[in-house]
Amino acid sequence: MCHERQLDRRNTISTTDGLVSEVLKVYLVKHKKRWDGREVQKIVGRTPIEAVAVIVEDYELPLSKEDLLSEFSPMLSDQWCKLKALPGVYRLFKHLRGHGVKMALASNSPRANIETKLSCHPALKDSFAAIVAGDEVKSGKPSPDIYLEATKKLSIDPSKCLVIEDSLPGICAAKAAEMEVVAVPSLPNQSHLYTAADEVINSLLDLRPEMWGLPPFEDWIDGTLPIEPWRIGGPVIKGYGRGSKMLGIPTGFPASSYLHLFFVSSMLDISNLSVEGHASALSEHPAGVYFGWAKLSTRGFFKMALSIGWNPYFNNTEKTIEPWLLNKFDEDFYGEDLHLVIVGYIRPEANFPSLESLIAKIHEDGVLAEKALELPLYAKYKDDDYFKGIALDRENHL
């Protein structure tokens, strides 16, 4: 069966841009330069030769763009299989395959790079009815050539295709091809630059296929989305002091019930888990509101809701995870170990017109999380092996 609406995708399936940045950090050291990330926005979505041209010029490197590409490409190729699929990718592909929706991959990357990346994710590769690479068309994005070639291979009119893009050149290319576009910005806090897209979403977890003539997801449960659980822990530290002073979360709760874990190396000391590992985990999860179970080292288990991101209303400069334990505490417990198992997703991070509307939404999130955690699907994670392992470690230590 071929559904009327087709799907065209690019590097929104993996964390390519982050990997490029990591390799550039290493490469530029040989030229006594330091990669600071300021060129990321300039190179996202560009062809490889266009991207290296930016690096050569901005860092004043003593070599041609062709020489840089020949040196840099092997370093990057060695890392392709370290790419992880972004949150929501496998869920989306499984859903669309189940409904007979054709998918195409249209990328500015050379065919060889695409094949290497997809070889590490065979389930994704097998999902594409067509693949078009940047070295297989006359002009790469922002030219529409790649997308028009993909529609030819799908035998579908461009107007019946939905493109999911993460770059500005890609959006321009898709709109030039007269396609509808959902943007998933690859860089944080950049949504305002993607106005040419028909919709901008925070992550693939927030995609609503029915808005584009595609079958809706059927896995939402009472306003929550089950996710592959992830686990993290560390000491409770003082945050911004908003819990009771500004947010009143909730009335009668001390500030310590709205906790902050800042995953910055100078501020975090986690037993049995590396700081680097936690920073990586935090970067892999989209900004938004989640929920799950929390265990305090001396106080037991609690239901909790938490936000991940920059909290636009307060304009945070660092990405943080801020758990809210859904319980009334009579005293602070800074310094205690707090361990979390995150099991579900509620909504994307959002800004609010007023403090009152922010507070109302936080309360709504808390109520939703508390009810959801009564469901067997989520309640079972209170007995997660992660918590059992922590208890055993503490006993052995004592």
Backbone torsions as a table, in degrees:
resi	resn	phi	psi	omega
1	MET	NA	139.5	177.1
2	CYS	-118.5	113.9	-179.3
3	HIS	-71.3	151.9	-175.5
4	GLU	-60.2	-41.2	-179.0
5	ARG	-91.6	128.3	178.6
6	GLN	-105.9	164.4	-175.4
7	LEU	-123.7	132.7	177.0
8	ASP	-120.3	135.4	-173.6
9	ARG	-134.9	163.1	171.1
10	ARG	-132.9	-135.8	-174.0
11	ASN	-75.2	16.2	173.4
12	THR	-71.7	0.4	179.0
13	ILE	-89.2	-15.6	-176.4
14	SER	-148.1	172.1	-174.3
15	THR	-91.7	52.0	-175.1
16	THR	-59.5	-46.4	-173.5
17	ASP	-62.9	-37.4	177.8
18	GLY	-65.5	-37.7	179.5
19	LEU	-67.1	-42.0	177.6
20	VAL	-58.2	-43.7	179.5
21	SER	-61.2	-42.4	-179.0
22	GLU	-64.5	-40.4	179.9
23	VAL	-69.8	-37.7	178.4
24	LEU	-64.2	-36.0	177.7
25	LYS	-57.2	-42.6	-179.2
26	VAL	-72.9	-44.4	-175.1
27	TYR	-63.9	-43.6	-174.1
28	LEU	-68.2	-17.8	178.2
29	VAL	-59.7	-35.9	-179.0
30	LYS	-65.0	-21.1	177.0
31	HIS	-103.1	13.6	179.5
32	LYS	57.3	38.5	176.8
33	LYS	-118.5	157.3	-180.0
34	ARG	-121.7	121.2	177.0
35	TRP	-72.2	121.5	-179.5
36	ASP	-115.3	5.1	175.0
37	GLY	82.7	0.2	-174.8
38	ARG	-69.8	-17.6	-179.0
39	GLU	-94.3	-0.5	-175.2
40	VAL	-54.8	-48.6	-178.0
41	GLN	-61.8	-29.2	-179.2
42	LYS	-74.4	-28.0	-173.3
43	ILE	-103.5	-15.1	-179.5
44	VAL	-60.2	125.6	176.3
45	GLY	84.2	-3.8	-179.5
46	ARG	-83.0	163.2	172.8
47	THR	-69.6	157.7	-179.3
48	PRO	-54.3	-43.0	-177.8
49	ILE	-68.0	-35.2	176.5
50	GLU	-67.4	-39.0	-178.4
51	ALA	-66.2	-45.7	-178.9
52	VAL	-69.7	-27.3	176.8
53	ALA	-62.7	-38.0	177.1
54	VAL	-63.5	-43.8	-178.3
55	ILE	-65.2	-44.0	179.5
56	VAL	-59.7	-44.4	-177.5
57	GLU	-71.5	-49.8	-173.9
58	ASP	-69.0	-31.3	-179.1
59	TYR	-100.7	3.2	176.8
60	GLU	51.5	51.0	-178.5
61	LEU	-78.5	143.5	-176.5
62	PRO	-84.6	49.8	177.8
63	LEU	-156.3	164.6	-179.3
64	SER	-80.3	164.8	178.7
65	LYS	-64.1	-34.0	178.4
66	GLU	-66.3	-39.8	178.9
67	ASP	-66.1	-41.5	179.1
68	LEU	-63.2	-42.4	-179.2
69	LEU	-63.1	-39.8	-179.0
70	SER	-68.8	-30.8	177.6
71	GLU	-80.7	-38.4	-172.3
72	PHE	-79.2	-37.1	-174.2
73	SER	-57.0	-46.2	178.7
74	PRO	-62.3	-36.4	178.3
75	MET	-62.0	-40.7	-178.4
76	LEU	-73.0	-39.0	-178.7
77	SER	-60.3	-34.6	179.9
78	ASP	-66.1	-16.4	-174.6
79	GLN	-105.6	-5.4	-171.4
80	TRP	-57.1	-37.5	-176.2
81	CYS	-75.0	-2.8	173.5
82	LYS	-84.2	-9.2	-179.8
83	LEU	-64.1	137.9	175.9
84	LYS	-108.7	143.6	174.8
85	ALA	-66.1	138.3	-179.4
86	LEU	-69.1	154.0	178.3
87	PRO	-53.3	130.2	177.5
88	GLY	95.1	-10.7	-176.2
89	VAL	-66.1	-54.3	-177.8
90	TYR	-63.8	-37.2	176.9
91	ARG	-59.4	-46.5	-178.5
92	LEU	-65.5	-44.8	-178.3
93	PHE	-63.9	-43.6	179.0
94	LYS	-60.9	-41.8	-179.3
95	HIS	-63.3	-48.0	-176.1
96	LEU	-70.9	-38.9	176.3
97	ARG	-60.5	-39.9	-179.1
98	GLY	-64.6	-21.5	179.6
99	HIS	-107.3	12.1	174.8
100	GLY	69.8	25.7	179.2
101	VAL	-86.3	123.8	179.4
102	LYS	-72.1	142.3	178.4
103	MET	-128.2	143.6	176.3
104	ALA	-128.5	149.2	174.6
105	LEU	-108.7	123.7	179.8
106	ALA	-126.8	108.9	-172.6
107	SER	-133.5	148.0	174.6
108	ASN	-71.7	-12.8	179.9
109	SER	-66.9	151.4	174.7
110	PRO	-64.1	155.9	-179.3
111	ARG	-56.6	-41.0	-177.9
112	ALA	-61.0	-41.5	178.9
113	ASN	-65.5	-42.1	179.7
114	ILE	-60.9	-45.8	-178.6
115	GLU	-62.3	-39.7	179.6
116	THR	-64.8	-45.1	179.6
117	LYS	-60.7	-48.6	-175.1
118	LEU	-71.9	-21.9	178.3
119	SER	-63.2	-23.5	178.9
120	CYS	-87.6	-6.9	-180.0
121	HIS	-136.0	67.2	-174.4
122	PRO	-58.0	-32.2	-179.5
123	ALA	-64.6	-34.6	177.8
124	LEU	-72.4	-45.2	-178.6
125	LYS	-57.6	-42.2	-177.9
126	ASP	-69.1	-12.6	-178.6
127	SER	-81.9	-18.0	-174.5
128	PHE	-88.6	127.9	174.7
129	ALA	-80.6	-19.1	179.5
130	ALA	-154.3	147.0	175.6
131	ILE	-133.7	129.6	177.5
132	VAL	-126.3	127.5	-177.7
133	ALA	-105.0	162.8	-177.7
134	GLY	-64.9	-27.0	179.9
135	ASP	-90.1	12.4	179.0
136	GLU	-112.3	3.9	178.4
137	VAL	-131.0	165.0	-177.7
138	LYS	-64.5	-46.1	-177.1
139	SER	-134.8	138.6	177.1
140	GLY	-82.1	179.9	176.3
141	LYS	-59.5	140.8	17.2
142	PRO	-85.3	6.8	171.8
143	SER	-65.5	147.3	179.9
144	PRO	-79.5	0.4	-171.5
145	ASP	-53.5	-45.5	-176.5
146	ILE	-61.3	-43.8	-178.1
147	TYR	-71.5	-37.0	178.6
148	LEU	-66.9	-37.4	177.0
149	GLU	-65.5	-38.0	178.8
150	ALA	-63.7	-40.5	179.8
151	THR	-67.5	-31.9	176.1
152	LYS	-63.7	-42.8	-179.5
153	LYS	-68.5	-28.2	177.6
154	LEU	-85.0	-12.4	-175.9
155	SER	56.9	49.5	-178.0
156	ILE	-137.8	147.4	177.1
157	ASP	-69.0	136.6	-179.3
158	PRO	-54.8	-33.6	-178.1
159	SER	-66.1	-14.1	179.9
160	LYS	-100.8	13.5	-179.5
161	CYS	-109.7	141.8	172.1
162	LEU	-108.5	127.9	179.0
163	VAL	-105.7	134.0	172.6
164	ILE	-108.4	117.2	-172.5
165	GLU	-127.1	154.6	176.4
166	ASP	-122.7	2.7	-177.6
167	SER	-128.7	155.2	178.2
168	LEU	-67.2	-43.1	176.4
169	PRO	-59.7	-38.1	179.5
170	GLY	-65.5	-40.1	177.8
171	ILE	-62.8	-45.5	179.0
172	CYS	-60.2	-40.4	179.9
173	ALA	-63.9	-45.3	-178.0
174	ALA	-66.8	-41.0	179.2
175	LYS	-68.0	-35.3	177.0
176	ALA	-64.9	-27.3	177.2
177	ALA	-85.8	2.9	178.3
178	GLU	64.9	42.3	176.3
179	MET	-109.3	158.1	172.6
180	GLU	-83.3	145.4	-172.3
181	VAL	-132.3	130.2	168.0
182	VAL	-107.1	123.4	-179.3
183	ALA	-96.8	134.8	172.7
184	VAL	-122.3	87.4	-173.5
185	PRO	-52.1	133.4	-179.4
186	SER	-80.6	-15.4	179.9
187	LEU	-114.6	143.4	-177.4
188	PRO	-69.4	150.4	174.1
189	ASN	57.8	34.4	-179.1
190	GLN	-119.1	12.5	-174.5
191	SER	-58.3	-30.9	-176.9
192	HIS	-66.1	-15.8	-179.7
193	LEU	-87.4	-7.8	-171.5
194	TYR	-105.2	31.7	-174.5
195	THR	-65.9	-18.5	179.6
196	ALA	-72.2	-18.7	178.9
197	ALA	-74.0	157.3	178.3
198	ASP	-75.0	-27.7	175.7
199	GLU	-153.2	146.1	175.1
200	VAL	-119.7	124.4	179.0
201	ILE	-121.4	159.8	-176.0
202	ASN	-76.9	-36.7	179.1
203	SER	-160.0	172.5	179.5
204	LEU	-67.5	-16.0	174.7
205	LEU	-64.7	-22.1	-175.7
206	ASP	-98.0	0.9	179.9
207	LEU	-67.9	133.6	175.8
208	ARG	-115.7	91.7	-174.4
209	PRO	-55.5	-33.5	-176.6
210	GLU	-62.2	-21.8	177.8
211	MET	-67.6	-17.0	-175.0
212	TRP	-120.1	23.1	176.8
213	GLY	78.4	15.7	179.0
214	LEU	-105.5	158.1	179.4
215	PRO	-60.3	138.1	-179.8
216	PRO	-73.6	154.1	171.1
217	PHE	-64.9	149.8	179.8
218	GLU	-122.4	18.5	-174.7
219	ASP	-105.0	2.6	175.1
220	TRP	-74.9	137.3	-177.4
221	ILE	-126.5	111.7	178.5
222	ASP	49.3	46.1	176.7
223	GLY	80.2	10.0	-179.9
224	THR	-129.1	152.5	179.6
225	LEU	-115.7	117.1	175.9
226	PRO	-63.5	137.5	178.2
227	ILE	-127.9	165.1	173.0
228	GLU	-64.4	118.6	-174.1
229	PRO	-58.9	143.6	170.7
230	TRP	-132.3	156.8	-166.5
231	ARG	-130.8	141.6	-177.8
232	ILE	-158.1	155.6	-178.9
233	GLY	-161.3	164.8	179.3
234	GLY	170.5	179.0	-179.6
235	PRO	-75.4	149.2	175.2
236	VAL	-76.7	125.9	177.9
237	ILE	-123.7	161.9	177.9
238	LYS	-70.2	138.5	179.3
239	GLY	-107.3	-127.6	-177.0
240	TYR	-88.7	-5.8	-179.6
241	GLY	72.8	27.9	-177.4
242	ARG	-89.2	-20.3	-169.2
243	GLY	-48.3	-53.7	-178.7
244	SER	-106.4	-30.4	-175.9
245	LYS	-66.1	-43.6	-175.0
246	MET	-112.9	-41.8	-172.3
247	LEU	-92.1	-25.9	-178.1
248	GLY	55.9	55.1	-172.7
249	ILE	-105.8	105.5	-30.0
250	PRO	-89.4	-172.7	180.0
251	THR	-54.5	127.7	-179.5
252	GLY	91.8	-9.5	178.3
253	PHE	-87.6	132.5	175.1
254	PRO	-71.2	165.8	-178.2
255	ALA	-56.8	-30.4	-175.1
256	SER	-68.6	-11.9	177.9
257	SER	-79.9	-10.6	174.2
258	TYR	-115.2	95.0	-165.9
259	LEU	-97.0	158.5	179.9
260	HIS	-128.7	127.3	171.6
261	LEU	-115.1	109.4	-179.7
262	PHE	-95.6	117.5	-176.0
263	PHE	-90.6	72.1	175.9
264	VAL	-124.4	134.6	-168.7
265	SER	-55.8	-34.6	-176.7
266	SER	-78.2	-5.9	-173.7
267	MET	-120.0	3.6	-172.6
268	LEU	-136.9	130.0	176.2
269	ASP	-131.0	103.9	-172.8
270	ILE	-112.4	126.3	179.1
271	SER	-70.1	134.4	174.2
272	ASN	66.0	3.1	177.7
273	LEU	-136.8	134.2	-176.3
274	SER	-77.4	151.8	175.4
275	VAL	-62.0	-41.8	-179.0
276	GLU	-61.4	-39.3	179.0
277	GLY	-63.4	-38.0	178.7
278	HIS	-70.9	-39.1	178.0
279	ALA	-61.3	-39.2	178.6
280	SER	-65.1	-44.3	-179.8
281	ALA	-62.0	-40.5	-179.4
282	LEU	-64.4	-40.4	-178.4
283	SER	-69.3	-24.5	-177.0
284	GLU	-79.2	-16.9	-175.4
285	HIS	-104.1	130.8	-176.7
286	PRO	-63.0	150.4	174.4
287	ALA	-61.5	137.2	-179.2
288	GLY	165.6	-171.3	-179.7
289	VAL	-111.1	126.6	-177.5
290	TYR	-123.8	-178.4	175.9
291	PHE	-155.8	165.8	179.3
292	GLY	170.8	-150.4	-176.9
293	TRP	-113.9	145.2	178.7
294	ALA	-125.2	146.8	174.9
295	LYS	-131.1	119.3	172.5
296	LEU	-89.1	141.0	-170.5
297	SER	-57.2	-31.0	-177.0
298	THR	-120.2	2.2	-172.9
299	ARG	-123.5	-6.3	176.0
300	GLY	94.6	-155.4	-171.8
301	PHE	-98.3	148.5	176.8
302	PHE	-146.9	147.6	168.9
303	LYS	-71.7	151.7	179.2
304	MET	-154.1	151.9	169.2
305	ALA	-115.6	152.9	178.8
306	LEU	-150.6	152.2	175.5
307	SER	-110.6	144.1	174.0
308	ILE	-121.7	130.9	176.8
309	GLY	143.0	-151.4	-173.5
310	TRP	-109.4	-1.9	-178.2
311	ASN	48.4	76.5	-173.7
312	PRO	-53.0	-33.2	-178.5
313	TYR	-62.1	-36.2	-179.8
314	PHE	-97.8	-4.8	175.1
315	ASN	55.6	50.5	177.3
316	ASN	-60.9	147.9	178.4
317	THR	-95.5	-14.5	178.7
318	GLU	-120.6	144.7	174.4
319	LYS	-74.1	129.5	-176.7
320	THR	-131.2	165.1	168.9
321	ILE	-119.4	126.0	-172.9
322	GLU	-124.7	94.1	-179.9
323	PRO	-78.4	145.0	174.4
324	TRP	-119.6	109.1	178.4
325	LEU	-76.9	124.9	-173.8
326	LEU	-83.7	69.0	-176.4
327	ASN	-159.0	152.4	176.4
328	LYS	-91.7	125.5	178.1
329	PHE	-113.7	142.8	-178.8
330	ASP	-93.9	-7.5	-178.6
331	GLU	-152.2	159.9	176.6
332	ASP	-73.0	157.2	177.7
333	PHE	-139.9	42.2	176.3
334	TYR	-59.3	138.7	179.5
335	GLY	96.9	-19.1	177.7
336	GLU	-72.4	150.9	176.5
337	ASP	-76.2	133.1	178.1
338	LEU	-123.3	126.4	180.0
339	HIS	-122.6	139.5	-172.8
340	LEU	-125.5	142.2	167.1
341	VAL	-121.5	111.3	-175.9
342	ILE	-93.6	125.1	-170.2
343	VAL	-122.4	-14.1	-176.4
344	GLY	-150.8	164.0	-176.5
345	TYR	-122.0	141.3	-179.2
346	ILE	-110.7	-52.4	-174.9
347	ARG	-164.6	165.8	176.6
348	PRO	-75.5	161.5	173.3
349	GLU	-62.8	143.7	-177.6
350	ALA	-144.3	157.7	172.4
351	ASN	-96.2	163.7	-177.0
352	PHE	-136.1	145.9	-177.3
353	PRO	-71.6	-19.1	-177.6
354	SER	-151.9	160.4	177.0
355	LEU	-63.0	-35.8	-179.1
356	GLU	-63.0	-42.3	-179.9
357	SER	-68.9	-33.7	175.6
358	LEU	-63.9	-47.4	-180.0
359	ILE	-60.4	-43.3	-179.7
360	ALA	-61.2	-39.9	-178.5
361	LYS	-70.2	-37.5	178.1
362	ILE	-62.0	-43.8	177.7
363	HIS	-62.0	-41.5	179.1
364	GLU	-62.2	-42.6	177.4
365	ASP	-60.7	-42.3	-179.2
366	GLY	-63.1	-42.8	179.0
367	VAL	-63.7	-43.5	-179.6
368	LEU	-62.6	-44.1	179.7
369	ALA	-63.4	-44.3	-177.5
370	GLU	-62.0	-41.9	179.0
371	LYS	-68.8	-42.2	-177.0
372	ALA	-62.7	-37.6	-176.9
373	LEU	-70.8	-5.7	172.1
374	GLU	-82.3	-18.4	-179.5
375	LEU	-70.8	139.4	-179.4
376	PRO	-53.5	-34.8	-179.6
377	LEU	-56.1	-37.6	-178.4
378	TYR	-101.5	-32.0	-175.4
379	ALA	-62.2	-29.8	-176.2
380	LYS	-63.1	-22.9	-176.5
381	TYR	-76.4	-4.7	172.1
382	LYS	-65.3	-23.4	178.6
383	ASP	-101.7	23.4	-177.3
384	ASP	-59.9	144.5	-180.0
385	ASP	-60.2	-27.3	178.3
386	TYR	-59.0	-45.1	178.3
387	PHE	-66.6	-39.5	-179.3
388	LYS	-64.5	-39.3	179.0
389	GLY	-64.3	-36.8	179.1
390	ILE	-66.4	-43.1	179.8
391	ALA	-61.8	-41.5	-179.7
392	LEU	-65.0	-42.8	-179.9
393	ASP	-60.9	-40.2	-178.7
394	ARG	-66.9	-40.1	179.8
395	GLU	-64.5	-41.0	179.6
396	ASN	-65.8	-37.3	-179.6
397	HIS	-65.9	-39.5	180.0
398	LEU	-71.7	NA	NA
